[in-house]
Amino acid sequence: VSDGTAAPRPSPWAMCGDVQPLGLQPTHAIQVDNTTVFEVPVSFQFLKCLGRGTFGSVVAFHDNLLNRDVAIKKIQSPFRNNIDGKRCLREIKLLRLLDHECIICLLDLLPPPSPDFNDVYIVTEMMHTTLHNVIISPEVLSDDHIQFFTYHILRALLYLHSANVVHRDLKPLNVLANKNCDIKICDFGLARGRAGFSQEDDDFLRTEYVGTRWYRAPEIVLTSMEYTAAVDIWSVGCILGELIGRDPMFRGGDFLDQIRSICEVLGTPTDEDLRYIPPENEAARNFIRKSFPNLVRKKWTELYPEASEHQHDMLEKMLNFDPNKRMTAYDALRHVYLEEYHCEEDEPVAESHIDWSFDDVTSDVARLQALVYQEAVCLHPDMVSRDYVELMNRGWVVAPS
């Protein structure tokens, strides 16, 4: 189906595993907590709430029809503004197109009740916990555990960056784990292509909450300049330090305090460290020099005396003020710290780049709603016959099924 401004998709998408287009089922409303109701197919049985974020609630269900446990993320009213609408479309598109065992797999997009719908339900594989919960638990984390987590996060990043995707919101809450020790990255609503994006006109400015700020690279916090895949490497360095110390590395209370927290560890950056900042952002350089002069860099052996020399070296090569001096995911996987796990055959790259043209969609929320509806039609083609009259009244083009 199309709204007349884009060619209709010719066939249903290729999903993870052997999932095939599904028919339409009756639905029922389930009260999952005091404030949230999920409208899901009658074959879905509520298990438990998994979490709640700024962009939706995640609940575990058992699908009696397919006999599997799944996680369903409800994105409530994403089309009230174009920023939330684009983030919703972006997450669905990327989950559909990405194919890696360390990236959460999209199983279904529940069919909306009509073309004029409010809420979106994304169905993914069921994971039992987050890396955040692992870190704050009383369980002992051995060096083997830390190597394992770091290696699989970097496997996912190698694939993402080769696919022309920068996650931009890597943090322990967005790294999922299960009882089989599978590690999967989730939440792609803030992702972008690698080719020089900036934060001036996107929703990064709307996500200045603490849980994200602590893992953001200094070039994001300091400037609106174009930035690259190196922002994800900084985040991995922050996660590695947190795995070692069981506490966030840079616990800034606000923008200014975040920079202070970084400088108290890395020291006041030199002119060489800040050379990557373009002349038009000279104010950012001056801000650092004047606000945090003469801070002395701490030694990794002082910060993490229990960590190994190889862990210290990984931190050193990931947490650099200059993004051009951070190692890449490719380099990190070949670091001596991960040599026990490194196997090139288990570190695939993408077969092609993600085409980001979908992210250039107009800011019209009705258009965004139509594109999300179209994504659901690809998996539930019966929606077209159910909604045929309304689709024609809206002037949308109905493609042959």
C-alpha positions, 0 to 999 in steps of 0.5 A: 500500500502507498499514500501516492508519493512512494512506490508500493513495496512489491512483496512482504519483507524477509524476516528473521528465521522462518517467519511467514506473513500472518493472518489477522486475529481477533484482539483483546485488551490486557491491563499490564500495569496501573496505567497501561493497556495492551491491545494484542491478539487473543492468542497472546497470554500476558507473562510480565512487564519487562520495562518502561522507557521514554518511548514505550513499555515492553511486556513479555507475552506467550504466543499460544498460536506459535508456542513461543515467548515474545517481547512486545514494545508498545509505542504510544501515540508516536504520530502526535509529532513528527520526531516521535513518528520518525523515530518509530518508523526508523526503529521498525525499518532498521529492525527489519533490515538488519540481520545479525545474531547480536541484534534483536530480531523483529518477529512481527508488527501487530496489525493496527485496527485501521489506517487511522491508528494511534499505537504501534506494537513491535514484537521481538524475541524474548530476552530475560534481562539487560546488561544494566541489571547484570552490572547492578546485581550481586553476582560476581563478574569475572574477566571472562564475563567482561570479555564475553560481553565486550566481544559480542557488543563489538561484533554487533557494532562491526556489522552495524557500522559496515551496514552504514548504521551508527546506533548513537544510544549504546548503554547497558539498558540497550544491551539485552541478555538471556539465560543462554548467554546470548547478547543482543543490542536493541533500541534503534530509534536514535540510529543514523547513517555514518555519513556525517550527521549532526544533531542540530535538526534531529531528536538527539536534543530531546533525549538529554536524560541522564541514562543516555548522557553518561554514555555520550561521546564528548563531541556530541555533548560539546558541539553540533558538528557532524560526528561518526561511528566513533561515538559508538566506540566511546559508548563501548568504552564507557560500558567496559569501564562500568563492567569493570568498576560496577559503576558508571564512569562519567556520571554527569548531572547535567551538560556541564557536569558531564564534561567535567566528569570526563575531564576529571578522568581524561584530564583537560584536553590538549589542543591536539585532542581538540583539533577535530573540532572545526573552526566554526565551533571554536567556542567549544574549544574555548569553553573547555579551556576556560571551564576546566583548566589544568585537570590532570589525567588519571591513570587507568591503574588508579581508577581500576587497579583490579583490571588487567593491563589489556583492559586498561589498553582497551579503555585507553584506545576507546576513550579518546577526546579525538574521535579520529584516534579511537579504534574502530570496531574492526580494530577492537575485535583484534585487540589482544584482550579479546584474542580468546574470542576473536574469530573472523568467521564469527564476525560478519559484516553487512552484505550491503549498506542501509539505504537511508532515504526513508529517513528523509521523509517529510515531517508530515505525521500523516505520511509517517503514519501511512509508512508505518501502516505500510510496514504492517501490511507487508507482514499482514497483507489481509489488512488491505482487503479489511481496510480497502474502503478506507484506503480508497477514501484516503486516496492511498494506492492499493498494490496487488498482493 
